[in-house]
Structures are given as C-alpha cells and as structure tokens.
Amino acid sequence: MAAPGTRPPEADPEPRAGAPKATRILMPLAARPGLWWTALVQVVRLAPPGWWRRWPPVPRPDPAFLRFRIQTMWGDPDHEVGPGDLLTYLRWCRGFQHALR
C-alpha cells in the first residue's frame, strides 16, 4: 500500500521505451509535485562546486560519486537506475529531513 499522499508504483506514468534516459527517469517525478522541492535540494547538494563553469552547465553529480553510491546501494556499480529508484531515494531524503526536525 502506498504512503498517504503518494501514488502506488503501478500508477506511475510510463515513459516511452525510446525516450532518453533522463526523460524516462524524471517523467514520474513530474507527476509528484510533493517531491519537487526535495529533488531541487538534492540537485544543489550533489552538484560539484563551480558546475556552471563546465560545459554543458548542468548541475549533475560527479560520475565517480554516482558510481560509488550505486555500488553501495545495489552492490553493482553498473546497476541501471530507474524511475522507481529515484522516487524511493527522494522519499527517503524527504523523510530523513523531517526526522531531523
């Protein structure tokens, strides 16, 4: 059963199979405005210093850091991260922040 205010996984919008990886992962997030602020906070926290000076100016985490985090989470640095993984991570981040208060 889904937590109050969240959709069950089977209600996630399904991105097209041919869509770019970022679109496939972020599309389900677009349907959850309650996680937008958490996602923005995580983008800022995970972006390397001076990210705007590198081309393209996108605040994405260091690939080595992501590889490390994926390996510590799934035991496989080559695990394919999916939309459900992102939503689970953002819900965990939001819950952790609430627990700290």
C-alpha atoms as one frame of an Amber mdcrd trajectory, in Angstrom:
protein
   0.000   0.000   0.000   1.300   3.462  -0.862   2.010   6.064   1.788  -0.614
   8.804   2.222  -0.283  11.452  -0.460   1.720   9.216  -2.808   0.733   7.125
  -5.767   1.239   3.394  -5.781   4.056   2.296  -8.141   1.578   0.844 -10.627
   0.085   4.351 -11.085   3.398   5.803 -12.284   3.192   7.338 -15.744   5.086
   5.098 -18.139   7.603   6.927 -20.319   8.061   5.597 -23.839  10.765   2.966
 -24.214  12.649   5.045 -26.805  12.719   8.189 -24.660  16.116   9.477 -23.475
  17.279   8.002 -20.161  16.880  11.311 -18.281  13.298  11.632 -19.543  12.452
   8.055 -18.513  13.812   8.674 -15.023  12.427  12.203 -14.487   8.954  11.831
 -16.013   7.483  10.050 -12.968   8.936  12.837 -10.794   6.979  15.411 -12.812
   3.778  13.740 -11.628   4.766  14.226  -7.968   4.912  17.920  -7.040   5.401
  16.914  -3.395   8.908  15.702  -4.282   9.959  18.670  -6.450  11.445  20.684
  -3.585  13.329  17.644  -2.294  14.664  16.983  -5.810  15.823  20.598  -6.168
  17.579  20.479  -2.787  19.347  17.252  -3.780  20.462  18.711  -7.124  22.049
  21.643  -5.284  23.630  19.396  -2.635  25.071  16.907  -5.121  26.286  19.390
  -7.747  30.069  19.829  -7.717  31.431  23.289  -6.870  31.654  25.532  -9.933
  29.376  23.313 -12.036  28.264  26.385 -14.024  31.825  26.855 -15.368  31.849
  23.482 -17.144  30.100  22.812 -20.441  27.310  21.934 -20.535  26.353  23.973
 -17.457  24.186  21.297 -15.837  24.390  20.680 -12.059  24.902  16.933 -12.292
  26.831  14.972  -9.662  30.326  13.717 -10.331  30.086  10.394 -12.227  32.594
   8.748  -9.851  30.413   9.743  -6.884  27.278   8.357  -8.547  29.081   5.117
  -9.391  30.170   4.809  -5.733  26.633   5.464  -4.445  25.123   2.969  -6.894
  27.655   0.347  -5.845  26.991   0.909  -2.136  23.221   0.731  -2.703  22.947
  -2.248  -5.054  26.382  -3.864  -4.845  26.857  -3.354  -8.577  28.350  -0.121
  -9.953  26.714  -0.882 -13.312  23.161  -1.180 -11.928  20.683   0.605 -14.205
  18.937   3.252 -12.074  15.253   3.509 -12.872  12.409   5.919 -12.103  11.321
   3.946  -9.040  14.847   4.154  -7.642  14.855   7.951  -7.947  11.442   8.295
  -6.324  12.438   5.975  -3.473  15.642   7.970  -2.902  13.786  11.298  -2.878
  11.156   9.970  -0.470  13.945   8.763   1.796  15.647  12.187   1.647  12.368
  13.944   2.464  11.658  11.574   5.350  15.185  11.953   6.703  14.886  15.747
   6.686  11.546  15.530   8.508  13.076  13.186  11.083  15.876  15.682  11.765
  13.398  18.404  12.706
